[in-house]
Amino acid sequence: MASDIDVLVVTRERPEVVLDALWRAGIRDPFEVQVIKPEELPRYRRYSVLRRII
């Protein structure tokens, strides 16, 4: 049974720009990428275990 790897990108950049750059860099399955603005982060913190990767 395979599962995806969830990645949350927090940025002020437009999501389509970030997703396009990741796609061009070869980031595809099994990664599930969500792009959000910093002000949306508290909602994710309530329901997820987050790790900061720089």
N, C-alpha and C positions, 0 to 999 in steps of 0.2 A: 504494500500500500504506500503510495507516494503522497507527499503533501508539499505545499508550496512554502516558500520562505517570505514572510511579510517584512517589507521595508517601508518605513515611514520617513519621508523627506520633508523637513520643515524649512521653508524658504519663502521669500517674498517674490521670487521669480514665478512666472506663469507656468502652470502645470504642464502644458503641452511642450514648452521649451525644455523643461527638465526631463520629461519622458522621452522626448526625441533624442536628447543628448545621451541618455542612458541606453536607449535602443541602439544608437550608432556605436556606442562603446561595447556592445555585445551583451548587455544585461537583458536577459529574456527568461523564459521558464527555467528554473522553478521559482523565480522571484516574482512576487506580487507587490508592486510599488504603488504607494499612495503618496500624493504630494499635497501638503496642506500649508496654510499660512500660520505664522507663529501664534496668532490669537486663537486658533483652533486647537492648539496643543493641550490645554487643560482638559478638554473632553476626552482626549485619548489617554491622558495620564490616569483618569479615574478608572478606566476599564482595561488597561494594558500594562504589561511590564515593558518599560522602554529602556534602551541602552543607547547612550550617545557614542557615535562613531564619527571620528573626524577624518 
